[in-house]
Amino acid sequence: MAELIYQRQFRTPSSESYIIQRDGRSFGHLDLHFGATEVSGTLILLEEQPDEELLKLVDQIDEDLVVSSDTPREDLLLTVFKGQEIAFYTDDLQRGDGESVEES
C-alpha cells in the first residue's frame, strides 16, 4: 500500500478530523472520536477499495493514529463509506465573498 499522508483539519480534546492523501491526491476523509474505552470513527473514501485493501487501510489508520494516541482503547469502531465530494463551503462563501470549490 502506498504511503498515507494525514492532514489534520482539527483537533478537540476528544476528536480529530483528517484529509487522507495517497500518491499526492485526496483519498478520503476520517473523523475519529475518542471515548473512555472505545474509539469510534467515520471514514469516507473517494474511490472503491477491494476488501483486502480496505482491511489493510483500517489497520494502518489504527496503527498510525489510534494506537499512537495517548488514549487507551479496548476497541476501534470504524464505519466506512464510499462518497464523492460535491462542494466545500465556508461562512465567507455564504456571504458571497468567494466561490465554492468543486471537484469532478
C-alpha positions, 0 to 999 in steps of 0.5 A, a space after each residue: 500500500 502506498 504511503 498515507 499522508 494525514 492532514 489534520 483539519 482539527 483537533 478537540 480534546 476528544 476528536 480529530 478530523 483528517 484529509 487522507 492523501 495517497 500518491 499526492 491526491 485526496 483519498 478520503 476523509 476520517 473523523 475519529 472520536 475518542 471515548 473512555 474505552 472505545 474509539 469510534 470513527 467515520 471514514 469516507 473514501 473517494 474511490 472503491 477499495 477491494 476488501 483486502 485493501 480496505 482491511 489493510 487501510 483500517 489497520 494502518 489508520 489504527 496503527 498510525 493514529 489510534 494506537 499512537 494516541 495517548 488514549 487507551 482503547 479496548 476497541 476501534 469502531 470504524 464505519 466506512 463509506 464510499 462518497 464523492 465530494 460535491 462542494 466545500 463551503 465556508 461562512 465567507 462563501 455564504 456571504 458571497 465573498 468567494 466561490 465554492 470549490 468543486 471537484 469532478 
